Amino acid sequence: MNWRVLQSKIGFARSVKLMNTFAPFVGAGIAVHSVDPDERALEVTLTMRWFNRNFAGIHFGGSLYAMCDPFFAMLLMNKLGSEYVALDKSSRIDFRRPGRGVVRARFAITDADVETARSEVASRGKCDLSFETIVIGPDDEVVARVYKVVNVRRVAVGHP
């Protein structure tokens, strides 16, 4: 069962929280911490454990990126509805300082993002939206900045 089908059966917030049982997230120490009631934002945490540290004893960069991977696309697909698909087109992560302890990142989209996607897809057949989030350490300092470009299109005929 794909995520979109699961979401339609149990709702967005529950389907996103279910990602806390997704093996790659569990292994990396990643957890969806909260979903805003309006389902336009959520927060994810990454807990440092002995098995997810890198050779220098700090958060593995791949885990820092993984905690930021799917969420802008998921938020968009939820608000756009089943006629649209949103997929990452590109991304970049800039590491600012070593990550230790529990780090967090917040992902949010706006009504303007949703309306831009709808209008551009209607006129051009596709849309690329840019987003940024910051990964914050337990000391409230910036650990990393993550930049994402999400491509939005209509779902192809016959696509589940």
N, C-alpha and C positions, 0 to 999 in steps of 0.2 A: 504494500500500500504506500503510495507516495504521500508527501507531506500535505499537499493540497487536499487530497481526499480525506486524510485524517483531520485536517483543520475543519473541513465542512461537517464532519461528524461530531467533533468534540469542542469546537470553538478555537479561536486564535490563541488566547492566553494559555489554555490548557495544552494545546499542541506545541507551543513554544516551550512551556515549562517541561514537557515530556522530553525535550532535548537533553535534560539533565540526566537521562538514562542512556543517551547515545554514547556508545563505547569510546569513540575518539575524544569526546568532551570529558567523559569520566576519567579516562587515562591522562588527559592533559590537565585536569583539575579545573575545568571550565564549568560554570553553572549559570543558568539564567536566574538572576536574583529577583527581578520584579518586572511586571508588565503594567504600564499605566492603564487606568480604566478606559481611556479613550482609544487604546490600542494604537497609538501613534508613536509610542516610545517604550523602550525597555532598557534594563540595566543588566550587564553581565559581569561576573567576577571570575578571577583566576586565582586559585589558592596555590601557594608554593608548597610542594611536598618533595620528599627525597627523590621521587621518581620522575619529576618533571623539571629538575634543575639542569642547567647546562654545565659544561666543564669548568666554568668560573664560579659556580655556586649561585647563580642568579636565574631568573626566569628565562627559559628557552625562548628564543625569538619566534620560532614557529608556533609556539603556544600563544604568545602574545598576539600574533597575527590571527591564529585560528579562532581566538575569542571574539574577533571582529569580523569574521568572514561572512556569514550568511544574512545578517540581521537587517541591513537596509533593504535588501531585495525582499525579504519576508514581510517586512512592514509595508512596503509598497504593494506587493501582491495582495495582501490582506485588504488594503483600502481600495485598490483598483477593482478587485473582484475577479471572478473566474474567467472573464474574457481576455485577461492580460497575463503575460508572463514577464517577470523581472529577473534578470540574471546579471551577475557581475561581469563587467567588460574589462576593467582593469583596476589595479590597486597598487598602493605604495605605502610602505610603513617607514617612518623616520624615527629611529630610536634616539631618545634624548638623554636618558640616564638608566642605570641598571634597575631592573624591576625586582623587588623583594616582597615577601609577605603576600597579602591579598591585594591585588590590583583590580580596578574596575573600569568599565567603559559604558557610556550611555549612548544609545542610538535613537534618533528622533527624526521623523519626517513631518512636514507641514501640509496643511490643506493646499497651499500654493504648489508644493511638489506634486501632489496628486493631480491637481488641475492642469499643471504644465504637461505632465505625462499624457493625460487624456487628450489635450488639444494637439500636442505635437504628434502623437500616434495617429490621430484623426487626419491631420494634414500631411504628414510626411511618412507615415507607416511605421515609425520608430521614434525613440527618444532616448537620449543619454542624459542622465542626471548625475551631478557630482555631489558627493557628501564627504564630510570630515568628522572624525571623532577623536577624542583623546583618551589615552589610557592613563589613569591616575593611580599613583601609589598610595600606601597607607599614610604617608606624610603629606598628602594632597599635592604632591609635585608631579609634573608631567613626565611619565615614563616613555611614552611614544605618541606620535600622531599618525593616524591612519587615514588615507585618502582613498576613496572608492568612486568609480564610475559604474553606474548601473544602467543597463540597457533594458528598455521596456518596449514590448511589441504586443500585438494581438496574438492570442493563442491560435496556432495553426489548426485548420479543420482536421478533426479526427484525433487531436491531442487530448489526452485525459485531463 
